[in-house]
């Protein structure tokens, strides 16, 4: 059987462009969701904001669900369309790449419908390496395509007996080109809008939290001290009044870091304007050091701020966490005080889901009492 292509009515309409306004908008929104959600997840973990971290996971999941639901009517319409079957002749073919057993092959073929003019179309389909030798230029195929989208051609690898009989001995004359293919010349615009959306999504999350994110990361520099209301450096902020001093570390730092607490105490004791007399209490938390000095009208003996064994404080916290039944601590606090004529008392408290545990140490940092969680 020979099918010729002479002068015929115009063939089926060509495919639409990929980058319609709706496609461009979806590309921009998708980039924004990707950039914003990733930034929210990373920033939320970094500054310990659980709602932001959860939003970084929930937003892309919700967007994906909405995207899927919005395409449901279109998929339902496409599922009801009965594909059209026709014979086709391979004009040329080219394997795009071959990393796996299924090789993407680009076909240029002439399709000859029974009820319309033949047309040229270019399409890609994965072909198994074992079957690749069955496809060659001028070879005949049975193909299917949606009636309203003739460019979406797919090879029927196992045609019905009726079409196998038609395929045997069939010949098709080449249809004039060019071959139909999806016009993606404007794909650059889609990529630019997607990148722009991604950058705007990142900026929308990072900008409001820039202070928490970049509030100092230089742990090597000692904290600054000021006799005014407050002053800040790249690693800490120190607030000084007539009776108290407070040192606050930047994000990502801890007074349990090696040498961090000693540097903060040294900066307070060596400053020219810190001649405030003995300390009444010292409270140390993860990122905050607070010192209360003995008031001038108080009879409390206090203690020398530089006399405490600060190098022992991290070990005391570690001992309280590991030996007193608090497996997952939420917070910890060290309090050193001397309110009477007795010696300095150092107390370490650790709080977690199991309850609150504490231990007590003397002025040398030696543990003298322990209270496990739940007692």
C-alpha distance (Angstrom), angle and dihedral (degrees) to the residues before:
residue distance angle dihedral
X1 . . .
X2 3.79 . .
X3 3.80 124.3 .
X4 3.80 114.5 -163.1
X5 3.76 129.2 -164.6
X6 3.73 114.2 -145.3
X7 3.78 130.0 150.8
X8 3.80 104.7 -28.2
X9 3.77 138.1 164.1
X10 3.79 115.6 -83.9
X11 3.79 113.2 -68.6
X12 3.80 126.7 -118.2
X13 3.79 118.6 -57.2
X14 3.78 117.7 -86.9
X15 3.80 123.5 -107.9
X16 3.79 120.8 -83.9
X17 3.76 122.3 -109.6
X18 3.80 116.6 -90.0
X19 3.78 95.1 -134.6
X20 3.78 103.6 68.5
X21 3.84 117.6 156.9
X22 3.80 89.3 -99.1
X23 3.81 90.6 51.9
X24 3.80 91.2 49.7
X25 3.81 91.2 49.7
X26 3.80 91.8 49.0
X27 3.79 90.1 49.2
X28 3.81 90.9 52.3
X29 3.82 92.7 47.0
X30 3.79 92.4 46.4
X31 3.81 91.1 52.0
X32 3.81 90.4 48.6
X33 3.80 92.8 49.9
X34 3.80 92.3 48.0
X35 3.82 94.0 47.9
X36 3.80 95.2 41.7
X37 3.80 96.7 45.6
X38 3.80 94.9 46.5
X39 3.80 90.8 47.5
X40 3.81 92.1 47.1
X41 3.80 91.2 51.1
X42 3.82 94.4 48.3
X43 3.82 95.6 40.9
X44 3.81 91.9 45.3
X45 3.80 91.4 54.5
X46 3.80 92.6 44.2
X47 3.82 96.5 51.4
X48 3.83 93.8 31.3
X49 3.82 97.3 -117.6
X50 3.79 106.6 150.7
X51 3.85 96.5 -168.8
X52 3.80 90.5 54.9
X53 3.79 91.8 48.8
X54 3.81 91.6 49.2
X55 3.81 90.2 48.3
X56 3.80 89.3 54.2
X57 3.81 88.3 60.0
X58 3.81 99.5 36.1
X59 3.82 99.9 48.2
X60 3.83 97.5 60.3
X61 3.81 90.7 43.0
X62 3.81 90.7 52.0
X63 3.80 92.3 45.1
X64 3.81 91.4 50.5
X65 3.82 90.4 50.2
X66 3.82 92.2 49.5
X67 3.80 90.8 46.9
X68 3.80 90.5 51.7
X69 3.81 93.8 47.0
X70 3.81 92.9 46.9
X71 3.81 89.9 56.4
X72 3.80 94.6 47.8
X73 3.85 95.7 91.7
X74 3.81 91.6 49.8
X75 3.81 92.0 48.9
X76 3.80 90.2 48.5
X77 3.83 91.1 52.5
X78 3.79 91.7 48.0
X79 3.80 91.4 49.1
X80 3.82 90.4 57.3
X81 3.82 93.1 53.8
X82 3.82 112.6 100.3
X83 3.83 108.8 -137.6
X84 3.78 119.5 -125.0
X85 3.81 119.0 -122.8
X86 3.79 122.9 -146.4
X87 3.78 144.6 154.1
X88 3.79 119.4 -99.9
X89 3.80 137.8 -174.0
X90 3.80 122.9 -143.2
X91 3.80 110.1 -122.9
X92 3.79 93.6 -179.8
X93 3.79 139.6 -24.5
X94 3.78 136.3 -160.7
X95 3.82 131.5 -171.5
X96 3.80 107.6 -128.3
X97 3.79 97.1 -159.9
X98 3.79 138.7 -27.7
X99 3.81 114.5 -148.6
X100 3.83 94.1 128.0
X101 3.79 137.9 34.9
X102 3.84 90.1 -94.7
X103 3.80 109.2 66.7
X104 3.84 120.4 -159.9
X105 3.80 105.9 -127.1
X106 3.81 125.1 -166.9
X107 3.82 110.7 -142.2
X108 3.80 128.3 -163.7
X109 3.79 105.8 -164.7
X110 3.79 143.4 165.8
X111 3.81 111.2 -129.2
X112 3.81 118.3 -158.1
X113 3.86 112.4 -163.6
X114 3.78 117.5 -163.1
X115 3.81 94.2 -126.6
X116 3.79 102.4 36.0
X117 3.79 146.9 35.7
X118 3.79 121.1 -67.4
X119 3.80 116.7 -104.1
X120 3.78 139.4 -171.9
X121 3.79 120.0 -116.8
X122 3.78 136.0 175.7
X123 3.80 119.1 -148.5
X124 3.79 141.6 154.4
X125 3.80 127.8 -128.3
X126 3.80 134.6 168.9
X127 3.80 112.6 -111.4
X128 3.79 124.2 -170.9
X129 3.81 113.8 -116.6
X130 3.80 90.6 -123.2
X131 3.84 91.0 56.9
X132 3.80 96.8 40.3
X133 3.81 93.2 94.5
X134 3.83 89.9 60.1
X135 3.81 90.4 69.1
X136 3.79 119.8 72.6
X137 3.79 139.7 146.6
X138 3.85 113.3 -70.7
X139 3.82 89.4 17.7
X140 3.81 118.7 138.1
X141 3.81 126.1 -120.1
X142 3.76 141.4 -178.4
X143 3.80 109.6 -131.1
X144 3.79 138.9 178.4
X145 3.81 131.0 -152.6
X146 3.82 138.1 165.2
X147 3.83 110.7 -92.7
X148 3.80 91.6 -126.5
X149 3.82 94.5 43.0
X150 3.81 108.0 43.5
X151 3.79 91.8 165.7
X152 3.85 90.2 68.4
X153 3.81 93.3 80.3
X154 3.80 120.3 167.4
X155 3.80 126.8 -173.7
X156 3.82 115.3 -118.6
X157 3.79 101.6 -138.0
X158 3.81 95.0 -173.6
X159 3.83 107.9 33.6
X160 3.79 123.2 -172.8
X161 3.83 118.7 -94.0
X162 3.82 89.4 -102.6
X163 3.81 92.5 57.1
X164 3.79 92.2 41.2
X165 3.80 87.0 57.9
X166 3.81 91.2 49.4
X167 3.80 90.5 47.3
X168 3.79 93.2 54.5
X169 3.78 108.6 94.3
X170 3.84 94.5 -6.9
X171 3.80 119.3 145.9
X172 3.79 128.5 -169.1
X173 3.79 127.8 -165.6
X174 3.81 115.3 -131.2
X175 3.79 115.0 -95.5
X176 3.80 117.0 -134.0
X177 3.81 115.4 -96.1
X178 2.86 166.1 -107.1
X179 3.78 98.6 103.2
X180 3.78 118.2 -126.2
X181 3.80 115.3 -110.9
X182 3.78 135.2 154.4
X183 3.81 110.1 -82.2
X184 3.80 106.9 -125.4
X185 3.79 98.3 163.5
X186 3.78 90.0 119.6
X187 3.80 92.7 53.9
X188 3.82 89.3 110.1
X189 3.81 90.3 66.8
X190 3.80 90.7 53.0
X191 3.80 91.1 51.2
X192 3.81 93.0 48.3
X193 3.81 92.4 50.2
X194 3.81 91.7 47.2
X195 3.82 91.1 52.3
X196 3.81 90.9 45.5
X197 3.81 90.3 51.6
X198 3.81 90.5 48.8
X199 3.82 92.4 51.5
X200 3.80 92.6 47.0
X201 3.81 90.3 48.9
X202 3.80 90.9 52.8
X203 3.81 92.1 46.8
X204 3.83 92.3 48.5
X205 3.81 89.9 58.9
X206 3.80 102.9 34.0
X207 3.82 98.3 45.0
X208 3.85 97.7 62.0
X209 3.83 91.0 48.2
X210 3.80 98.4 39.3
X211 3.83 92.8 113.4
X212 3.81 93.2 54.4
X213 3.79 91.8 43.8
X214 3.80 98.6 48.1
X215 3.80 101.0 30.9
X216 3.76 93.3 130.1
X217 3.81 130.2 -54.2
X218 3.81 103.3 -176.0
X219 3.80 103.9 109.1
X220 3.79 93.5 172.1
X221 3.78 95.6 68.3
X222 3.79 117.3 80.4
X223 3.80 120.1 -119.9
X224 3.78 118.4 -90.7
X225 3.80 122.5 -118.7
X226 3.75 127.3 -151.2
X227 3.80 132.6 179.2
X228 3.82 90.1 -147.1
X229 3.79 125.0 80.3
X230 3.79 96.3 -72.9
X231 3.78 144.0 -25.8
X232 3.79 133.3 -171.2
X233 3.78 139.0 -155.8
X234 3.74 133.7 -176.3
X235 3.82 91.2 -80.5
X236 3.80 110.1 29.3
X237 3.79 149.7 3.3
X238 3.79 123.2 -129.0
X239 3.79 123.3 -160.6
X240 3.80 117.5 -167.4
X241 3.79 131.1 -173.2
X242 3.78 133.6 164.7
X243 3.82 93.6 -83.1
X244 3.80 107.1 19.7
X245 3.79 143.5 44.3
X246 3.82 125.8 -160.4
X247 3.79 127.5 -170.8
X248 3.83 118.1 -167.5
X249 3.79 120.6 -169.7
X250 3.78 124.1 -143.0
X251 3.80 126.1 -106.3
X252 3.80 114.8 -63.9
X253 3.83 94.6 23.4
X254 3.79 130.9 106.7
X255 3.79 136.8 -171.2
X256 3.80 86.1 -127.4
X257 3.82 88.8 68.2
X258 3.78 112.0 107.9
X259 3.82 111.9 -82.8
X260 3.84 94.6 -6.3
X261 3.80 96.2 113.2
X262 3.81 94.1 43.1
X263 3.81 91.2 52.2
X264 3.79 91.3 50.9
X265 3.84 92.8 49.8
X266 3.79 91.2 45.7
X267 3.79 91.4 52.3
X268 3.82 89.8 53.2
X269 3.80 96.6 46.2
X270 3.81 97.1 44.0
X271 3.78 98.5 46.3
X272 3.81 113.3 110.3
X273 3.80 93.6 -130.1
X274 3.80 96.6 47.4
X275 3.85 98.4 86.7
X276 3.79 92.6 126.3
X277 3.79 99.8 137.2
X278 3.82 125.7 -120.1
X279 3.79 123.2 -10.7
X280 3.79 119.7 -112.8
X281 3.83 98.3 -164.8
X282 3.78 137.6 -1.2
X283 3.82 118.8 -158.6
X284 3.81 120.2 -170.7
X285 3.82 123.9 -170.7
X286 3.82 132.3 165.6
X287 3.81 95.8 -72.9
X288 3.81 104.2 -2.5
X289 3.82 130.1 79.1
X290 3.82 116.3 -173.2
X291 3.82 125.8 -173.5
X292 3.80 124.2 -171.3
X293 3.80 115.5 -166.1
X294 3.79 126.2 -147.9
X295 3.82 108.5 -92.8
X296 3.81 115.9 -120.7
X297 3.82 92.0 -115.6
X298 3.84 95.4 47.5
X299 3.81 126.0 102.5
X300 3.81 93.2 -153.1
X301 3.80 110.6 124.1
X302 3.82 96.8 -141.4
X303 3.81 121.1 -177.5
X304 3.78 141.8 -106.3
X305 3.83 107.7 -83.1
X306 3.82 91.6 -140.6
X307 3.81 94.6 50.8
X308 3.83 99.3 78.2
X309 3.82 120.8 100.6
X310 3.80 94.5 -116.2
X311 3.80 92.0 167.1
X312 3.83 87.3 66.0
X313 3.83 95.2 54.1
X314 3.86 97.6 85.9
X315 3.81 90.2 49.4
X316 3.81 91.3 50.1
X317 3.80 90.9 52.4
X318 3.81 91.0 47.6
X319 3.81 90.6 50.2
X320 3.80 91.7 49.5
X321 3.81 90.8 51.4
X322 3.80 97.5 44.3
X323 3.82 101.7 40.4
X324 3.80 108.1 31.9
X325 3.81 102.0 62.2
X326 3.81 101.7 -99.4
X327 3.80 103.8 125.5
X328 3.81 99.4 170.1
X329 3.83 108.1 30.1
X330 3.80 118.3 -160.4
X331 3.81 94.9 -168.9
X332 3.78 143.1 -8.1
X333 3.82 135.4 -159.7
X334 3.81 135.9 -170.1
X335 3.81 118.8 -155.1
X336 3.81 123.4 -172.4
X337 3.82 118.7 -175.7
X338 3.78 145.4 154.6
X339 3.78 110.6 -164.6
X340 3.81 97.5 156.2
X341 3.75 136.6 33.8
X342 3.80 90.6 -81.9
X343 3.80 122.8 99.1
X344 3.78 126.0 -82.2
X345 3.81 116.7 -71.4
X346 3.79 121.1 -151.0
X347 3.81 116.9 -160.8
X348 3.80 125.6 -172.9
X349 3.82 118.0 -163.3
X350 3.81 124.9 -171.3
X351 3.83 123.7 -172.1
X352 3.79 126.9 -164.8
X353 3.82 143.3 137.0
X354 3.81 89.0 -69.0
X355 3.80 92.0 58.1
X356 3.81 134.3 -103.9
X357 3.78 124.5 -39.7
X358 3.80 129.7 -178.1
X359 3.74 143.3 -178.6
X360 3.80 131.7 -163.0
X361 3.80 127.1 -142.0
X362 3.80 135.3 -177.2
X363 3.79 128.2 -120.0
X364 3.83 90.8 -79.4
X365 3.83 92.7 54.4
X366 3.81 95.1 -107.8
X367 3.82 113.5 144.1
X368 3.81 113.1 -117.4
X369 3.83 102.2 168.0
X370 3.81 139.6 19.3
X371 3.81 132.0 -162.7
X372 3.85 112.6 -169.8
X373 3.78 122.7 -148.6
X374 3.78 113.5 -80.0
X375 3.80 95.6 24.1
